[in-house]
Amino acid sequence: MNTGNLQAARGRMQEAIEQLQIDWNAASQTWVDHNAAQFSEEHLGPVFEEFRTALPAISHLVQVLQAASRELEEESRW
């Protein structure tokens, strides 16, 4: 697996969640009612939480894959 692709995908995910946060902050300045609060709690809250969990996990996965790739390269030299 090309870990560069995984890193690039992580970067795009990070940018997307940051943009979603910016857009929600702007929208929530004018959409202030029960429905907005419910939408934020039921939909956006879980999305933001999943991203907070997924992004570090992806970074860790990249590190593990890179280490495994290095080990395989070293073993193939013997």
Buried (B, 14 or more C-beta within 10 A) or exposed (E): EEBEEBBEEBEEBEEEBEEBBEEBEEEBEEEEEEEBEEBBEEEBEEEBEEBEEBBEEBEEBBEEBBEEEEEEEEEEEE
